[in-house]
Amino acid sequence: MKLLCFPYAGGSAVKFLSWKKYLDGIEVIALDPPGRGRRMEEPLSETIEEMVDDLKKQVLNTVGTEEEYAIYAHSMGTVLVYELLHSLLNAGFQMPVHVFLSGKNPPNYLLKEKTHRLEDDKLIKKIINMGGMDPNFFEDPIRRKVYLPIFRSDFRILETYRYEKKQQQLPIDVTFLFAPLDIMLCFNRVKRWADYITGTFKINYFFGGHFFFFGQEEKVAEVIKEVLLNDDEEIPY
């Protein structure tokens, strides 16, 4: 079983490769758009459509015809996966056996902020307040030069994204990993992800904020294993 992981804003799906040691029997694969992770030398995508087209090619090159696979996507990654799966569905490609989502309300709840227009110092403060990053990360001028444009570009793409209702719901099962302290989420909105699919929708709860999975990798892995491998071991909380 392959688990395809997709990035959050400003980040790389390579971060999820550390889960491998907790996911015996599951091949963890990081799929990144250009300009991040192992593709840092490539120019960043300008639109969400460019990102999705690139990721679609990667999925088709990674997953064989009729091969089973699953997906994990966090925050920005959930929007990418939503659009990607509709593109794959329209192309007649098989859907994942399960999709794990976290960190983002459904795609019709558009971001009203214009974070991407903030001055550098204010943008950095916003990023640090989201958590999941060393508060001193951007004090290094090289890191600031390399990574801040990625965050700004991702925020711009998300904040200018315009949701268009699809003709059909996605025929997938979804588990949402919900952290009550994530200030970017609204629980009543999270539950509306069920409206976008025809399969089952389940919520698993985790302590923490937007980047709850840092430090709880094993607990996240247990949820994934329980679903994908029918693992009956008790999930630690």
Secondary structure by P-SEA (a helix, b strand, c coil): cbbbbbbccccccccccccccccccbbbbbbbcccccccccccccccaaaaaaaaaaaaaacccccccbbbbbcaaaaaaaaaaaaaaaaaccccccbbbbccccccccccccccccccaaaaaaaaaaaccccccccccaaaaaccaaaaaaaaaaaaabbbbbccccccbbbbbbccccccccccccccccccccccbbbbbbbcccccccccaaaaaaaaaaaacccccccccc
